[in-house]
Amino acid sequence: MNLGNGKPLAGDEKKGFVKRMFTGISANYDLVNSVASLFIDHYWRIKAKRALKPRPGQLILDLCSGTMPLARAVVSRVKARVVCLDISRAMLAQGMAKNGSLSHALYPICGDAENLPFPDNTFDSAMVAFGIRNLGSLENGLTEIYRVVRPGGKTVILEFSRPTLPVFAQVYRLYLKKVLIPIGGALTNDRQAYEYLVDSIYRFYKPEQVQRLIRTVGFENVRKVSLTARCVTLYSCNKCNGFGRSER
Ligand SMILES: C[S@@+](CC[C@H](N)C(=O)[O-])C[C@H]1O[C@@H](n2cnc3c(N)ncnc32)[C@H](O)[C@@H]1O
């Protein structure tokens, strides 16, 4: 999103814009997500949950948690606790209204993923679904995750990427422009928000670059798997435990 001055937003300016934008679309965010992805978003989150391999009793961090769909998916099957952090209080409030009997295991916190209010080595593992491309600085976000996860602990990240198959790539781009932006805009009354979301997918790093950055921050066992013809990439990694191989 350029906001008219030709320069893409970054840092605190982007953070402020993103916070206002998600707050504005929070009421219908889940509906647009599921309709626009033809409900495939549920499958992507199941893949993320399986990659995380949560265990009973664990304390897990869900960053950029939004309306907490990934956190709910985790605690619906495993007796773990998930701290759900998001910069938009309104997104968390929408999520809390859906948590029902799972709410005892979910702890919403309004905060900034780039400046986490937790001591070092607090969490057994961390996860982020469709959040990292919205950060003011991806490097700051990854560094904070690394700091708060315990040595050896796993991190799983889901994020949009761009399909590379020539015809499919064109059809996908057309779909985002001609279907997602109008539908999202109409259902939330905020076309600009969906223009930003599509724009952010095309401006974001390539999966290889994300993978490199994850390694640079210090994570090991860094892997990436493409999902749905590369529309989405699932990254997984571990914080070094100082004793050679960490759990996978
Ligand atoms: C695309 S939504 C994804 C929400 C959820 N994880 C999901 O899978 O549907 C991105 C979320 O990231 C949050 N976000 C963006 N920047 C953030 C930051 N710096 N710190 C915390 N949350 C942030 C937004 O408020 C929004 O709720």
The ligand as a MOL file (V3000), in Angstrom:
LIG
                    3D

  0  0  0     0  0            999 V3000
M  V30 BEGIN CTAB
M  V30 COUNTS 27 29 0 0 0
M  V30 BEGIN ATOM
M  V30 1 C -4.3850 -11.4570 8.0630 0
M  V30 2 S -4.7300 -11.3340 9.7820 0 CHG=1
M  V30 3 C -4.4690 -13.0050 10.3130 0
M  V30 4 C -5.2270 -13.3420 11.5520 0
M  V30 5 C -5.1890 -14.8110 11.9720 0
M  V30 6 N -3.8730 -15.2480 12.3470 0
M  V30 7 C -5.7550 -15.7100 10.8980 0
M  V30 8 O -5.1370 -16.7290 10.5730 0
M  V30 9 O -6.8460 -15.4290 10.3770 0 CHG=-1
M  V30 10 C -3.2720 -10.5130 10.3560 0
M  V30 11 C -3.3600 -10.0760 11.8070 0
M  V30 12 O -2.0760 -9.5580 12.1940 0
M  V30 13 C -2.2790 -8.5040 13.1240 0
M  V30 14 N -1.0590 -7.7010 13.1810 0
M  V30 15 C -0.5090 -6.9590 12.2120 0
M  V30 16 N 0.6160 -6.3630 12.6420 0
M  V30 17 C 0.7820 -6.7440 13.9380 0
M  V30 18 C 1.7680 -6.4860 14.9180 0
M  V30 19 N 2.8070 -5.6860 14.6870 0
M  V30 20 N 1.6440 -7.0720 16.1250 0
M  V30 21 C 0.5920 -7.8880 16.3950 0
M  V30 22 N -0.3810 -8.1640 15.5110 0
M  V30 23 C -0.2840 -7.6140 14.2780 0
M  V30 24 C -3.5000 -7.7880 12.5610 0
M  V30 25 O -4.1450 -6.9660 13.5020 0
M  V30 26 C -4.3690 -8.9540 12.0760 0
M  V30 27 O -5.2740 -9.3610 13.0700 0
M  V30 END ATOM
M  V30 BEGIN BOND
M  V30 1 1 1 2
M  V30 2 1 2 3
M  V30 3 1 2 10
M  V30 4 1 3 4
M  V30 5 1 4 5
M  V30 6 1 5 6
M  V30 7 1 5 7
M  V30 8 2 7 8
M  V30 9 1 7 9
M  V30 10 1 10 11
M  V30 11 1 11 12
M  V30 12 1 11 26
M  V30 13 1 12 13
M  V30 14 1 13 14
M  V30 15 1 13 24
M  V30 16 1 14 15
M  V30 17 1 14 23
M  V30 18 2 15 16
M  V30 19 1 16 17
M  V30 20 1 17 18
M  V30 21 2 17 23
M  V30 22 1 18 19
M  V30 23 2 18 20
M  V30 24 1 20 21
M  V30 25 2 21 22
M  V30 26 1 22 23
M  V30 27 1 24 25
M  V30 28 1 24 26
M  V30 29 1 26 27
M  V30 END BOND
M  V30 END CTAB
M  END
